[in-house]
Amino acid sequence: MKVRRVVTGHDANGKAIVASDTEVDGFRPMLNPGSEFHTLWGADEAPRFPDDGKMPSFATWFPPVGGFRFALFAVPPERSEPPQIDDIEAAVAEFEAGLPGLPGYMEPDAPGMHTTDTIDFEVILDGEVWLELDDGVEVHLKPGDTVVQNGTRHAWHNHGGQVCRIAVFLIGAHHDKVTRPA
């Protein structure tokens, strides 16, 4: 799926302009067929205006303190069989390249579970998803529902029959129990 991204900025006189109007293609990792991630915007520090509306550079999926990310992601329905991957090393490398730093937050012994040093604001756009927290507690979410994720350990599960699409805004935060992956 391609997502249209309209970005505003300022011209040399400070007048508001459309700086870009483009389609952003999603990243579809081999490790999780049916999932899709659209990195729409972000920066590693607070912006300063006026600006020209160009995308700031950043290196990792999760922002540092003072940074932010805006994205969409899709959670496919759960499958009964794990995906058949011929070259696991290539799939892991592709995942790291497409979502830099994210694999370092994942818990190898608890698929999907992760804790980040961010506050995440999520909106369920369509489909259904279950947010799992500690001790297996799950919250069922439907379109229009929102989540404020305060650096908690969690995973997303789709027990339904269609893809769930979620908009997310991430802000880097201090977290006493999370060390940023190298």
MDAnalysis code that builds the backbone (N, CA, C; Angstrom):
import MDAnalysis as mda
import numpy as np

u = mda.Universe.empty(546, n_residues=182, atom_resindex=np.repeat(np.arange(182), 3), trajectory=True)
u.add_TopologyAttr("name", ["N", "CA", "C"] * 182)
u.add_TopologyAttr("resid", np.arange(1, 183))
u.add_TopologyAttr("resname", ["MET", "LYS", "VAL", "ARG", "ARG", "VAL", "VAL", "THR", "GLY", "HIS", "ASP", "ALA", "ASN", "GLY", "LYS", "ALA", "ILE", "VAL", "ALA", "SER", "ASP", "THR", "GLU", "VAL", "ASP", "GLY", "PHE", "ARG", "PRO", "MET", "LEU", "ASN", "PRO", "GLY", "SER", "GLU", "PHE", "HIS", "THR", "LEU", "TRP", "GLY", "ALA", "ASP", "GLU", "ALA", "PRO", "ARG", "PHE", "PRO", "ASP", "ASP", "GLY", "LYS", "MET", "PRO", "SER", "PHE", "ALA", "THR", "TRP", "PHE", "PRO", "PRO", "VAL", "GLY", "GLY", "PHE", "ARG", "PHE", "ALA", "LEU", "PHE", "ALA", "VAL", "PRO", "PRO", "GLU", "ARG", "SER", "GLU", "PRO", "PRO", "GLN", "ILE", "ASP", "ASP", "ILE", "GLU", "ALA", "ALA", "VAL", "ALA", "GLU", "PHE", "GLU", "ALA", "GLY", "LEU", "PRO", "GLY", "LEU", "PRO", "GLY", "TYR", "MET", "GLU", "PRO", "ASP", "ALA", "PRO", "GLY", "MET", "HIS", "THR", "THR", "ASP", "THR", "ILE", "ASP", "PHE", "GLU", "VAL", "ILE", "LEU", "ASP", "GLY", "GLU", "VAL", "TRP", "LEU", "GLU", "LEU", "ASP", "ASP", "GLY", "VAL", "GLU", "VAL", "HIS", "LEU", "LYS", "PRO", "GLY", "ASP", "THR", "VAL", "VAL", "GLN", "ASN", "GLY", "THR", "ARG", "HIS", "ALA", "TRP", "HIS", "ASN", "HIS", "GLY", "GLY", "GLN", "VAL", "CYS", "ARG", "ILE", "ALA", "VAL", "PHE", "LEU", "ILE", "GLY", "ALA", "HIS", "HIS", "ASP", "LYS", "VAL", "THR", "ARG", "PRO", "ALA"])
u.atoms.positions = np.array([
    [0.840, -1.182, 0.000],
    [0.000, 0.000, 0.000],
    [0.884, 1.243, 0.000],
    [0.551, 2.180, -0.808],
    [1.243, 3.467, -0.795],
    [0.385, 4.457, -0.014],
    [1.046, 5.323, 0.749],
    [0.367, 6.323, 1.563],
    [0.787, 7.698, 1.068],
    [-0.190, 8.546, 0.800],
    [0.113, 9.920, 0.372],
    [0.558, 10.724, 1.581],
    [1.685, 11.454, 1.403],
    [2.220, 12.310, 2.463],
    [2.369, 13.717, 1.891],
    [1.601, 14.651, 2.443],
    [1.687, 16.062, 2.067],
    [2.443, 16.766, 3.185],
    [3.506, 17.480, 2.811],
    [4.344, 18.171, 3.786],
    [4.335, 19.664, 3.475],
    [4.122, 20.471, 4.512],
    [4.192, 21.918, 4.335],
    [5.548, 22.432, 4.792],
    [5.844, 23.639, 4.407],
    [7.081, 24.291, 4.797],
    [6.926, 25.786, 4.574],
    [8.058, 26.465, 4.425],
    [8.057, 27.914, 4.252],
    [8.979, 28.276, 3.104],
    [8.570, 29.288, 2.343],
    [9.482, 29.775, 1.301],
    [10.457, 30.780, 1.915],
    [11.283, 31.391, 1.095],
    [12.312, 32.310, 1.582],
    [11.720, 33.521, 2.304],
    [10.456, 33.853, 2.022],
    [9.789, 34.984, 2.680],
    [8.979, 34.557, 3.904],
    [9.030, 33.252, 4.244],
    [8.295, 32.766, 5.404],
    [6.857, 32.397, 5.110],
    [6.467, 32.442, 3.827],
    [5.104, 32.099, 3.430],
    [4.932, 30.579, 3.431],
    [3.763, 30.122, 3.888],
    [3.460, 28.687, 3.914],
    [3.342, 28.150, 2.498],
    [3.989, 26.998, 2.272],
    [3.972, 26.353, 0.963],
    [3.775, 24.847, 1.138],
    [3.409, 24.185, 0.052],
    [3.456, 22.727, 0.010],
    [4.878, 22.386, -0.395],
    [5.625, 21.819, 0.525],
    [7.021, 21.486, 0.257],
    [7.146, 20.194, -0.541],
    [6.231, 19.251, -0.288],
    [6.224, 18.013, -1.074],
    [4.859, 17.354, -0.974],
    [4.546, 16.571, -1.982],
    [3.310, 15.802, -2.048],
    [3.696, 14.504, -2.741],
    [3.953, 13.470, -1.953],
    [4.488, 12.230, -2.496],
    [3.756, 11.019, -1.929],
    [4.008, 9.880, -2.547],
    [3.508, 8.621, -2.024],
    [4.659, 7.883, -1.353],
    [4.388, 7.350, -0.171],
    [5.389, 6.614, 0.592],
    [5.024, 5.133, 0.520],
    [5.941, 4.333, 0.012],
    [5.720, 2.897, -0.055],
    [6.027, 2.277, 1.300],
    [5.373, 1.186, 1.608],
    [5.591, 0.512, 2.885],
    [6.723, -0.496, 2.828],
    [7.262, -0.793, 3.992],
    [8.267, -1.834, 4.140],
    [7.542, -3.087, 4.612],
    [7.725, -4.193, 3.897],
    [7.059, -5.455, 4.189],
    [8.110, -6.511, 4.512],
    [8.428, -6.704, 5.785],
    [9.511, -7.617, 6.150],
    [9.185, -9.092, 5.905],
    [10.197, -9.820, 5.422],
    [10.066, -11.270, 5.211],
    [9.747, -11.996, 6.508],
    [10.285, -11.492, 7.635],
    [10.100, -12.169, 8.918],
    [8.649, -12.215, 9.381],
    [7.824, -11.279, 8.903],
    [6.427, -11.227, 9.324],
    [5.550, -10.925, 8.123],
    [5.288, -11.935, 7.278],
    [4.471, -11.715, 6.086],
    [3.119, -11.097, 6.433],
    [2.729, -10.114, 5.644],
    [1.458, -9.423, 5.858],
    [1.597, -8.157, 6.672],
    [2.707, -8.003, 7.400],
    [2.915, -6.753, 8.133],
    [3.471, -5.710, 7.170],
    [3.282, -4.459, 7.530],
    [3.768, -3.371, 6.681],
    [4.005, -2.149, 7.556],
    [5.099, -1.435, 7.271],
    [5.471, -0.251, 8.046],
    [5.704, 0.917, 7.097],
    [5.075, 2.039, 7.375],
    [5.291, 3.274, 6.618],
    [5.928, 4.300, 7.550],
    [7.180, 4.622, 7.314],
    [7.838, 5.680, 8.065],
    [7.507, 6.983, 7.357],
    [6.690, 7.829, 7.987],
    [6.179, 9.023, 7.326],
    [6.971, 10.290, 7.641],
    [7.471, 10.395, 8.874],
    [8.204, 11.606, 9.245],
    [8.925, 11.367, 10.551],
    [9.928, 12.150, 10.820],
    [10.600, 12.047, 12.098],
    [11.817, 12.937, 12.161],
    [12.336, 13.063, 13.354],
    [13.571, 13.811, 13.599],
    [14.110, 13.354, 14.947],
    [15.393, 13.572, 15.153],
    [16.015, 13.200, 16.416],
    [16.082, 14.359, 17.403],
    [15.559, 15.504, 17.001],
    [15.483, 16.664, 17.906],
    [14.289, 17.509, 17.499],
    [13.908, 18.423, 18.370],
    [12.764, 19.288, 18.092],
    [13.049, 20.155, 16.868],
    [12.051, 20.345, 16.008],
    [12.261, 21.175, 14.819],
    [12.338, 22.662, 15.171],
    [12.878, 23.425, 14.233],
    [12.937, 24.871, 14.356],
    [12.282, 25.453, 13.103],
    [11.336, 26.372, 13.294],
    [10.610, 26.981, 12.178],
    [10.929, 28.462, 12.067],
    [10.838, 29.076, 10.917],
    [10.397, 28.460, 9.672],
    [11.457, 27.509, 9.109],
    [10.966, 26.538, 8.331],
    [11.869, 25.607, 7.667],
    [11.377, 25.351, 6.246],
    [12.188, 24.636, 5.485],
    [11.837, 24.403, 4.079],
    [10.962, 23.171, 3.875],
    [10.653, 22.422, 4.946],
    [9.782, 21.269, 4.825],
    [10.477, 20.009, 4.354],
    [11.810, 19.995, 4.368],
    [12.535, 18.782, 3.980],
    [12.594, 17.823, 5.162],
    [12.550, 16.515, 4.848],
    [12.602, 15.472, 5.882],
    [13.935, 15.536, 6.608],
    [13.911, 15.680, 7.926],
    [15.164, 15.606, 8.694],
    [15.730, 14.184, 8.610],
    [17.004, 14.054, 8.822],
    [17.585, 12.716, 8.807],
    [17.524, 12.126, 10.212],
    [17.365, 10.818, 10.269],
    [17.409, 10.078, 11.523],
    [17.816, 8.654, 11.196],
    [18.383, 7.975, 12.181],
    [19.006, 6.684, 11.896],
    [18.231, 5.478, 12.407],
    [17.353, 5.636, 13.394],
    [16.706, 4.482, 14.004],
    [15.184, 4.621, 13.999],
    [14.514, 3.468, 14.084],
    [13.045, 3.459, 14.104],
    [12.519, 4.179, 15.342],
    [13.098, 3.908, 16.521],
    [12.650, 4.569, 17.742],
    [13.488, 5.815, 17.984],
    [12.840, 6.940, 18.300],
    [13.568, 8.197, 18.476],
    [14.253, 8.308, 19.833],
    [15.339, 9.087, 19.889],
    [15.968, 9.376, 21.181],
    [15.145, 10.436, 21.922],
    [15.519, 10.712, 23.158],
    [14.867, 11.780, 23.916],
    [14.947, 13.061, 23.091],
    [13.823, 13.738, 22.947],
    [13.761, 14.960, 22.144],
    [13.394, 14.689, 20.699],
    [13.415, 13.421, 20.279],
    [13.074, 13.059, 18.907],
    [11.657, 12.525, 18.809],
    [11.203, 12.336, 17.575],
    [9.848, 11.845, 17.332],
    [9.795, 11.099, 16.005],
    [8.786, 10.249, 15.865],
    [8.511, 9.539, 14.622],
    [7.004, 9.517, 14.399],
    [6.621, 9.578, 13.128],
    [5.223, 9.451, 12.713],
    [5.186, 8.323, 11.700],
    [4.311, 7.338, 11.922],
    [4.302, 6.165, 11.053],
    [2.931, 5.502, 11.043],
    [2.786, 4.586, 10.118],
    [1.657, 3.663, 10.078],
    [2.232, 2.262, 10.119],
    [1.521, 1.342, 10.737],
    [1.928, -0.051, 10.624],
    [0.700, -0.936, 10.554],
    [0.879, -2.085, 9.914],
    [-0.210, -3.033, 9.721],
    [0.136, -4.328, 10.431],
    [-0.844, -4.865, 11.163],
    [-0.687, -6.126, 11.871],
    [-1.573, -7.152, 11.161],
    [-0.972, -8.161, 10.524],
    [-1.773, -9.152, 9.808],
    [-2.448, -10.121, 10.778],
    [-3.504, -10.804, 10.318],
    [-4.104, -11.840, 11.159],
    [-3.069, -12.906, 11.495],
    [-3.186, -13.466, 12.701],
    [-2.262, -14.513, 13.113],
    [-2.404, -15.718, 12.197],
    [-1.294, -16.408, 12.003],
    [-1.312, -17.617, 11.189],
    [-1.011, -18.809, 12.081],
    [-1.484, -19.943, 11.682],
    [-1.275, -21.141, 12.496],
    [0.131, -21.707, 12.342],
    [0.765, -21.442, 11.224],
    [2.125, -21.937, 10.962],
    [3.086, -20.757, 10.861],
    [4.304, -20.897, 11.375],
    [5.288, -19.813, 11.191],
    [5.658, -19.684, 9.710],
    [6.077, -18.489, 9.287],
    [6.432, -18.317, 7.878],
    [7.632, -19.190, 7.507],
    [7.640, -19.683, 6.274],
    [8.756, -20.470, 5.758],
    [9.780, -19.499, 5.180],
    [10.927, -19.391, 5.828],
    [11.975, -18.470, 5.395],
    [13.211, -19.289, 5.062],
    [13.657, -19.188, 3.803],
    [14.808, -19.967, 3.351],
    [16.124, -19.481, 3.952],
    [16.284, -18.161, 4.050],
    [17.541, -17.597, 4.537],
    [17.240, -16.680, 5.716],
    [17.265, -17.231, 6.919],
    [16.903, -16.474, 8.118],
    [17.848, -15.302, 8.355],
    [19.141, -15.484, 8.091],
    [20.108, -14.395, 8.275],
    [19.773, -13.216, 7.362],
    [19.400, -13.498, 6.121],
    [19.023, -12.430, 5.182],
    [17.743, -11.744, 5.645],
    [16.789, -12.519, 6.168],
    [15.527, -11.946, 6.643],
    [15.755, -11.033, 7.844],
    [16.628, -11.447, 8.764],
    [16.938, -10.621, 9.938],
    [17.664, -9.346, 9.496],
    [18.593, -9.466, 8.556],
    [19.325, -8.296, 8.046],
    [18.362, -7.330, 7.351],
    [17.413, -7.872, 6.594],
    [16.417, -7.032, 5.915],
    [15.564, -6.295, 6.948],
    [15.159, -6.993, 8.016],
    [14.344, -6.395, 9.075],
    [15.102, -5.241, 9.740],
    [16.382, -5.472, 10.050],
    [17.212, -4.433, 10.676],
    [17.402, -3.244, 9.738],
    [17.587, -3.513, 8.456],
    [17.777, -2.423, 7.485],
    [16.501, -1.608, 7.303],
    [15.352, -2.265, 7.300],
    [14.083, -1.573, 7.087],
    [13.555, -0.852, 8.309],
    [13.869, -1.379, 9.498],
    [13.406, -0.801, 10.764],
    [14.603, -0.735, 11.714],
    [15.568, 0.134, 11.403],
    [16.837, 0.150, 12.146],
    [16.655, 0.267, 13.660],
    [17.295, -0.651, 14.360],
    [17.260, -0.638, 15.816],
    [16.100, -1.389, 16.435],
    [14.995, -1.551, 15.724],
    [13.817, -2.198, 16.292],
    [14.097, -3.632, 16.750],
    [14.815, -4.452, 15.980],
    [15.054, -5.833, 16.455],
    [15.736, -5.905, 17.818],
    [16.552, -4.923, 18.164],
    [17.236, -4.924, 19.450],
    [16.308, -4.762, 20.640],
    [15.085, -4.306, 20.403],
    [14.102, -4.148, 21.478],
    [13.251, -5.401, 21.663],
    [13.257, -6.296, 20.674],
    [12.389, -7.467, 20.714],
    [12.935, -8.526, 21.670],
    [12.027, -9.226, 22.343],
    [12.395, -10.283, 23.285],
    [12.421, -11.621, 22.542],
    [13.590, -12.223, 22.404],
    [13.695, -13.475, 21.653],
    [12.839, -14.616, 22.210],
    [12.633, -14.649, 23.524],
    [11.878, -15.739, 24.141],
    [10.377, -15.462, 24.236],
    [9.949, -14.283, 23.800],
    [8.529, -13.919, 23.847],
    [8.204, -13.169, 22.551],
    [7.912, -13.911, 21.471],
    [7.700, -13.292, 20.159],
    [6.745, -12.101, 20.189],
    [7.227, -10.994, 19.649],
    [6.434, -9.768, 19.565],
    [6.562, -8.856, 20.773],
    [6.945, -9.389, 21.921],
    [7.025, -8.559, 23.123],
    [8.244, -7.651, 23.051],
    [8.044, -6.404, 23.480],
    [9.132, -5.434, 23.501],
    [8.784, -4.293, 24.454],
    [9.821, -3.628, 24.940],
    [9.679, -2.451, 25.797],
    [10.563, -1.377, 25.196],
    [10.016, -0.185, 24.993],
    [10.795, 0.886, 24.373],
    [10.892, 2.089, 25.297],
    [11.883, 2.917, 25.017],
    [12.067, 4.159, 25.763],
    [11.385, 5.301, 25.000],
    [10.082, 5.080, 24.741],
    [9.268, 6.070, 24.035],
    [7.880, 6.125, 24.670],
    [7.189, 7.227, 24.403],
    [5.751, 7.288, 24.653],
    [5.129, 7.245, 23.266],
    [4.185, 6.335, 23.079],
    [3.583, 6.102, 21.773],
    [2.105, 6.463, 21.825],
    [1.654, 7.214, 20.831],
    [0.240, 7.560, 20.702],
    [-0.263, 6.834, 19.465],
    [-1.209, 5.906, 19.643],
    [-1.688, 5.076, 18.547],
    [-3.182, 5.255, 18.340],
    [-3.591, 5.161, 17.067],
    [-4.995, 5.192, 16.687],
    [-5.247, 3.996, 15.776],
    [-6.234, 3.201, 16.101],
    [-6.606, 2.072, 15.260],
    [-7.446, 2.639, 14.107],
    [-6.957, 2.436, 12.879],
    [-7.648, 2.972, 11.705],
    [-8.674, 2.000, 11.152],
    [-8.280, 0.735, 10.972],
    [-9.230, -0.288, 10.558],
    [-8.747, -1.660, 10.978],
    [-9.691, -2.612, 10.992],
    [-9.394, -3.940, 11.499],
    [-9.476, -3.948, 13.015],
    [-9.027, -5.045, 13.598],
    [-9.024, -5.193, 15.049],
    [-7.662, -5.704, 15.481],
    [-7.265, -5.356, 16.708],
    [-5.982, -5.799, 17.238],
    [-6.123, -5.964, 18.742],
    [-5.273, -6.833, 19.287],
    [-5.247, -7.062, 20.725],
    [-3.883, -6.619, 21.230],
    [-3.863, -5.714, 22.187],
    [-2.648, -5.229, 22.818],
    [-2.384, -6.110, 24.028],
    [-1.253, -6.834, 23.994],
    [-0.888, -7.690, 25.119],
    [0.094, -6.955, 26.015],
    [-0.148, -7.013, 27.323],
    [0.745, -6.438, 28.324],
    [1.293, -7.569, 29.193],
    [1.954, -7.214, 30.271],
    [2.512, -8.230, 31.172],
    [1.439, -9.216, 31.633],
    [1.890, -10.416, 31.967],
    [1.033, -11.477, 32.500],
    [-0.071, -11.905, 31.536],
    [0.114, -11.627, 30.236],
    [-0.852, -12.072, 29.236],
    [-2.126, -11.254, 29.165],
    [-2.205, -10.156, 29.891],
    [-3.388, -9.298, 29.845],
    [-3.511, -8.730, 28.432],
    [-4.701, -8.853, 27.830],
    [-4.935, -8.325, 26.484],
    [-6.104, -7.341, 26.489],
    [-5.956, -6.288, 25.677],
    [-7.007, -5.299, 25.485],
    [-7.400, -5.348, 24.021],
    [-8.684, -5.556, 23.735],
    [-9.202, -5.639, 22.371],
    [-9.492, -4.221, 21.870],
    [-8.928, -3.886, 20.708],
    [-9.076, -2.541, 20.156],
    [-9.699, -2.590, 18.768],
    [-10.564, -1.613, 18.485],
    [-11.279, -1.524, 17.208],
    [-11.055, -0.146, 16.597],
    [-11.488, 0.069, 15.328],
    [-11.286, 1.365, 14.682],
    [-11.791, 2.531, 15.535],
    [-10.949, 3.554, 15.620],
    [-11.271, 4.737, 16.413],
    [-10.726, 4.670, 17.828],
    [-10.382, 3.475, 18.308],
    [-9.795, 3.360, 19.643],
    [-8.377, 3.914, 19.624],
    [-7.946, 4.423, 20.757],
    [-6.601, 4.995, 20.874],
    [-5.865, 4.355, 22.049],
    [-4.542, 4.419, 21.976],
    [-3.690, 3.899, 23.042],
    [-2.607, 4.928, 23.330],
    [-2.351, 5.177, 24.594],
    [-1.191, 5.943, 25.020],
    [-0.281, 4.930, 25.701],
    [0.788, 4.593, 25.016],
    [1.710, 3.544, 25.464],
    [2.874, 4.210, 26.211],
    [2.909, 4.082, 27.505],
    [3.893, 4.769, 28.345],
    [5.110, 3.896, 28.640],
    [5.853, 3.526, 27.624],
    [7.076, 2.754, 27.818],
    [6.856, 1.397, 28.452],
    [5.676, 0.800, 28.237],
    [5.374, -0.490, 28.850],
    [5.753, -1.650, 27.933],
    [5.972, -2.798, 28.546],
    [6.244, -4.038, 27.809],
    [4.937, -4.440, 27.131],
    [5.007, -4.721, 25.820],
    [3.781, -5.030, 25.089],
    [4.066, -5.774, 23.783],
    [2.982, -6.291, 23.207],
    [3.005, -6.900, 21.879],
    [1.642, -6.650, 21.236],
    [1.607, -6.721, 19.913],
    [0.365, -6.573, 19.149],
    [0.003, -7.930, 18.561],
    [-1.256, -8.334, 18.704],
    [-1.741, -9.588, 18.129],
    [-3.028, -9.316, 17.367],
    [-3.182, -9.971, 16.240],
    [-4.407, -9.835, 15.467],
    [-5.097, -11.195, 15.443],
    [-6.091, -11.369, 16.323],
    [-6.860, -12.607, 16.390],
    [-8.025, -12.579, 15.403],
    [-8.168, -11.483, 14.669],
    [-9.277, -11.331, 13.723],
    [-8.956, -11.902, 12.354],
    [-9.768, -11.544, 11.381],
    [-9.632, -12.096, 10.039],
    [-9.116, -11.131, 8.997],
    [-8.909, -9.860, 9.360],
    [-8.395, -8.892, 8.384],
    [-7.234, -8.111, 8.978],
    [-6.440, -7.517, 8.103],
    [-5.290, -6.719, 8.536],
    [-5.773, -5.549, 9.380],
    [-5.046, -5.235, 10.434],
    [-5.328, -4.066, 11.261],
    [-4.297, -2.994, 10.934],
    [-4.753, -1.787, 10.650],
    [-3.848, -0.667, 10.360],
    [-3.900, 0.320, 11.524],
    [-2.685, 0.754, 11.931],
    [-2.545, 1.618, 13.103],
    [-1.659, 2.808, 12.751],
    [-2.092, 4.004, 13.127],
    [-1.254, 5.200, 13.020],
    [-0.572, 5.393, 14.365],
    [0.716, 5.768, 14.330],
    [1.469, 5.913, 15.574],
    [2.354, 7.154, 15.521],
    [2.432, 7.833, 16.650],
    [3.348, 8.952, 16.843],
    [4.192, 8.603, 18.059],
    [5.506, 8.488, 17.877],
    [6.430, 8.081, 18.930],
    [7.272, 9.270, 19.378],
    [7.445, 9.420, 20.674],
    [8.290, 10.485, 21.222],
    [9.319, 9.837, 22.141],
    [10.591, 10.155, 21.935],
    [11.662, 9.618, 22.770],
    [11.485, 10.054, 24.216],
    [11.721, 9.127, 25.128],
    [11.508, 9.401, 26.554],
    [12.635, 8.776, 27.379],
    [12.737, 9.203, 28.606],
    [13.665, 8.589, 29.555],
    [12.983, 7.347, 30.113],
    [13.718, 6.250, 30.249],
    [13.164, 5.017, 30.804],
    [14.246, 4.358, 31.650],
    [13.993, 4.240, 32.933],
    [14.989, 3.695, 33.866],
    [15.323, 2.242, 33.611],
    [14.440, 1.497, 32.900],
    [14.667, 0.060, 32.731],
    [14.961, -0.336, 31.282],
    [15.180, 0.619, 30.403],
    [15.475, 0.300, 29.002],
    [16.826, 0.893, 28.623],
    [17.658, 0.040, 28.067],
    [18.943, 0.481, 27.524],
    [18.809, 0.414, 26.011],
    [19.125, 1.512, 25.342],
    [19.032, 1.533, 23.879],
    [19.950, 0.474, 23.284],
    [19.403, -0.323, 22.347],
    [20.265, -1.304, 21.666],
    [21.395, -0.611, 20.911],
    [22.516, -1.282, 20.813],
    [23.670, -0.714, 20.094],
    [23.442, -0.724, 18.608],
])
